[in-house]
């Protein structure tokens, strides 16, 4: 109720400002043009041109701009709740991203300038601390989807719940705005990161990219892409099969816990191997990753 009254008061205030500007538009134009009039009194032709310009501007404002301006204000007022929601999501997302981005910057400086690796950059086994962190970042999207689909199970694990609150809240809010957002993020990551093959990858043909990303990083981003894709069939079965068939409660619980622990194990397995610095080569998923990422080139 208080929120609705605030919106109504804001709309009335903006309407009064618009009426005031429209009512005294001639006075405002005279105040603006008065210094120019005093200087141009001696030049009659310029003064006539100025009066003509004034009439032209008033005509344009009266017929076109005023309606467009007020229409824009009314449109913004009509979608103000959506704008506030989007602003809140972007704010929380920015707060969640500050610590990981800062950590990535520090690790990049340490890995490339303070303690650089002696291996050539084209060596697929050349994996530093920054590469490990960048690879684990590819698992953020499946972790957010994992938290969306299993909110009650996450709360039973305090460490997972704290991680969700600290780092995934903004991304979860963004994904909840529209179901198509996760698809757009997946397509963007697949085209702009996973497919950026370089000289450390065995691949037939040119890459066609301006810059390339290490094989190790792209492998785990592709692994996260595959996990997010695996979560969608679970969502379909959960919402379209189990709920519509009205199966017993223990069936729903069993299926939910089975999917929770299986997907959680897949994510944990990838994190451990990424920290070690080698691809995890999970059966079934490894074939998909190798198909899209390629194979690491062996140094002779």
C-alpha positions in Angstrom: 0.0 0.0 0.0 2.8 2.4 0.9 4.6 1.5 -2.3 1.5 2.2 -4.4 1.0 5.6 -2.7 4.7 6.5 -3.4 4.2 5.7 -7.1 1.0 7.8 -7.3 2.7 10.8 -5.6 5.7 10.6 -8.0 3.4 10.4 -11.0 1.4 13.5 -9.8 4.6 15.4 -9.2 6.0 14.7 -12.6 2.6 15.7 -14.2 2.7 19.0 -12.4 6.2 19.7 -13.6 5.2 18.9 -17.1 2.1 21.2 -17.0 4.3 24.0 -15.5 6.9 23.7 -18.3 4.2 23.6 -21.0 2.4 26.6 -19.5 5.4 28.9 -19.2 7.4 27.7 -22.3 7.3 31.1 -23.9 8.7 32.7 -20.7 11.5 30.2 -20.6 12.4 30.8 -24.3 12.4 34.6 -23.8 14.7 34.3 -20.8 17.1 32.1 -22.8 17.0 34.2 -25.9 17.0 37.7 -24.1 20.9 38.1 -24.0 21.1 37.2 -27.7 18.4 39.8 -28.5 20.2 42.6 -26.8 23.4 41.9 -28.7 21.7 41.4 -32.1 19.4 44.5 -32.0 21.6 46.3 -34.5 21.5 43.4 -37.0 17.9 43.2 -38.2 18.4 40.2 -40.5 20.0 38.1 -37.8 17.2 39.1 -35.4 14.5 38.1 -37.9 16.3 34.8 -38.4 16.4 34.3 -34.6 12.6 35.0 -34.3 12.0 32.5 -37.1 14.1 29.9 -35.4 12.2 30.6 -32.2 8.9 30.1 -33.9 10.2 26.9 -35.6 11.4 25.4 -32.3 8.0 26.3 -30.6 6.2 24.6 -33.4 8.3 21.5 -33.2 7.9 21.4 -29.4 4.2 21.9 -29.5 3.4 19.4 -32.2 5.9 16.6 -31.7 8.5 16.8 -28.9 6.2 17.6 -26.0 4.0 14.6 -26.7 7.0 12.3 -27.1 8.6 13.6 -23.9 5.4 13.2 -21.8 4.8 9.8 -23.5 8.2 8.6 -22.5 7.6 9.7 -18.9 4.3 7.9 -18.8 5.9 4.8 -20.3 8.7 4.8 -17.7 6.2 5.2 -15.0 4.2 2.2 -16.3 7.2 -0.1 -16.2 8.8 1.4 -13.1 8.3 -1.9 -11.1 10.2 -3.8 -13.8 13.0 -1.3 -13.9 13.3 -1.4 -10.1 13.5 -5.2 -10.2 16.1 -5.1 -13.0 18.2 -2.5 -11.1 18.0 -4.6 -7.9 19.2 -7.7 -9.8 22.1 -5.8 -11.4 23.1 -4.4 -8.1 23.1 -7.8 -6.3 24.9 -9.4 -9.3 27.6 -6.7 -9.2 28.1 -7.2 -5.5 28.5 -10.9 -6.0 31.0 -10.5 -8.9 33.4 -8.1 -7.1 35.3 -10.7 -5.0 35.7 -13.3 -7.8 36.8 -10.7 -10.4 39.3 -9.2 -8.0 40.7 -12.7 -7.2 41.0 -13.4 -11.0 42.9 -10.2 -11.5 45.3 -10.9 -8.7 45.9 -14.5 -9.9 46.5 -13.2 -13.5 49.2 -10.8 -12.3 50.8 -13.5 -10.2 50.7 -16.2 -12.9 51.9 -14.0 -15.8 54.2 -11.4 -14.2 55.4 -12.4 -10.7 55.9 -16.2 -11.2 55.6 -16.9 -14.9 55.7 -20.4 -16.2 58.7 -21.8 -18.0 56.6 -23.9 -20.4 55.6 -22.4 -23.8 52.2 -20.9 -24.0 51.3 -23.4 -26.8 51.8 -26.3 -24.4 48.4 -27.6 -23.4 49.9 -28.8 -20.0 50.9 -25.2 -19.2 48.3 -24.5 -16.5 48.8 -21.8 -13.9 46.8 -20.6 -11.0 44.8 -18.1 -13.2 43.9 -20.9 -15.6 42.6 -23.1 -12.7 40.4 -20.2 -11.4 39.2 -19.4 -14.9 38.3 -23.1 -15.5 36.4 -23.2 -12.2 34.5 -20.0 -13.2 33.0 -22.1 -16.0 31.1 -24.1 -13.4 29.3 -21.0 -12.0 26.3 -21.2 -14.3 25.6 -24.9 -13.6 26.0 -24.2 -9.9 23.4 -21.4 -10.2 21.0 -23.8 -12.0 21.7 -26.5 -9.5 20.7 -24.1 -6.7 17.5 -23.1 -8.5 16.3 -26.6 -8.9 17.3 -27.9 -5.5 16.6 -25.0 -3.0 15.5 -27.2 -0.1 18.4 -29.7 -0.4 20.9 -26.8 -0.6 19.7 -25.5 2.8 20.5 -28.8 4.4 24.2 -28.1 3.7 25.3 -24.9 5.5 28.5 -24.5 3.4 26.6 -24.8 0.1 23.9 -22.4 1.3 26.5 -19.8 2.4 28.3 -20.1 -1.0 25.0 -19.6 -2.8 24.1 -16.5 -0.7 27.6 -14.9 -1.1 28.3 -15.6 -4.8 25.2 -17.0 -6.6 22.3 -14.8 -5.5 22.6 -12.2 -8.2 23.0 -14.8 -11.0 20.0 -16.8 -9.7 17.9 -13.6 -9.6 18.9 -12.9 -13.2 18.0 -16.4 -14.4 14.6 -16.1 -12.6 13.7 -13.0 -14.6 13.2 -15.0 -17.8 13.8 -18.7 -18.7 15.4 -17.7 -22.0 18.3 -15.9 -20.2 20.1 -19.2 -19.4 19.9 -20.2 -23.1 21.3 -16.9 -24.2 24.2 -17.2 -21.7 24.9 -20.7 -22.9 24.9 -19.7 -26.5 27.2 -16.7 -25.8 29.7 -18.9 -23.8 29.7 -21.6 -26.5 30.3 -19.3 -29.4 32.6 -16.7 -27.8 34.7 -18.8 -25.4 34.4 -22.6 -26.0 35.0 -22.4 -29.7 38.1 -20.1 -29.5 40.6 -22.8 -30.3 44.3 -21.9 -30.4 47.8 -23.4 -31.2 47.6 -25.7 -28.1 44.6 -27.7 -29.7 44.6 -30.3 -32.5 42.0 -29.1 -34.9 41.5 -29.3 -38.7 41.1 -25.9 -40.3 41.4 -22.3 -39.2 39.8 -21.0 -36.0 38.6 -17.8 -37.5 38.9 -16.0 -34.1 40.9 -12.9 -33.3 42.2 -14.4 -30.0 42.3 -17.8 -28.5 41.7 -19.4 -25.1 43.7 -22.2 -23.5 42.5 -25.7 -24.0 42.3 -26.4 -20.3 40.0 -23.4 -19.7 37.7 -24.1 -22.6 37.4 -27.8 -21.6 35.9 -26.9 -18.2 33.6 -24.2 -19.7 32.3 -26.8 -22.1 31.9 -29.3 -19.2 29.8 -26.6 -17.4 27.8 -26.1 -20.6 27.1 -29.9 -20.7 26.0 -29.9 -17.1 23.6 -27.1 -17.6 22.2 -29.0 -20.6 21.8 -32.1 -18.4 19.8 -30.1 -15.8 17.1 -29.2 -18.4 15.8 -32.8 -18.9 15.6 -33.1 -15.1 13.5 -30.0 -15.0 11.2 -31.4 -17.7 10.7 -34.8 -16.0 10.1 -33.1 -12.6 7.5 -30.6 -13.9 5.9 -32.6 -16.7 6.0 -36.2 -15.6 6.2 -36.6 -11.8 3.9 -33.7 -10.9 1.3 -34.5 -13.6 1.2 -38.2 -12.9 0.8 -37.4 -9.2 3.1 -40.2 -8.1 3.6 -41.0 -4.4 5.7 -38.6 -2.4 8.5 -41.1 -1.8 9.0 -41.3 -5.6 9.4 -37.6 -5.9 11.8 -37.5 -2.9 13.9 -40.4 -4.3 14.2 -38.9 -7.8 15.0 -35.4 -6.4 17.7 -36.7 -4.0 19.2 -39.0 -6.7 19.5 -36.1 -9.1 20.8 -33.7 -6.4 23.6 -36.0 -5.3 24.5 -37.1 -8.8 24.8 -33.6 -10.2 26.6 -32.4 -7.0 29.1 -35.2 -7.4 29.7 -34.2 -11.0 30.4 -30.6 -10.1 32.6 -31.5 -7.1 34.6 -34.0 -9.3 35.2 -31.2 -11.9 36.3 -28.7 -9.2 38.9 -31.2 -7.7 40.4 -32.0 -11.1 40.4 -28.3 -12.1 42.4 -27.5 -8.9 44.8 -30.3 -9.8 45.2 -28.8 -13.3 44.1 -31.7 -15.6 40.8 -32.4 -17.4 38.5 -34.7 -15.5 37.5 -36.8 -18.5 34.2 -37.8 -17.1 32.6 -40.6 -19.2 30.0 -39.5 -21.7 30.6 -35.8 -20.9 34.3 -36.1 -22.0 33.2 -37.2 -25.5 31.0 -34.1 -25.9 33.7 -31.8 -24.5 36.4 -33.3 -26.8 34.0 -33.0 -29.8 33.5 -29.2 -29.2 36.8 -28.2 -27.7 39.2 -30.5 -29.6 42.2 -32.5 -28.4 45.3 -31.1 -26.7 48.3 -30.9 -29.0 51.2 -33.0 -27.9 54.6 -31.3 -27.8 57.3 -33.4 -29.5 
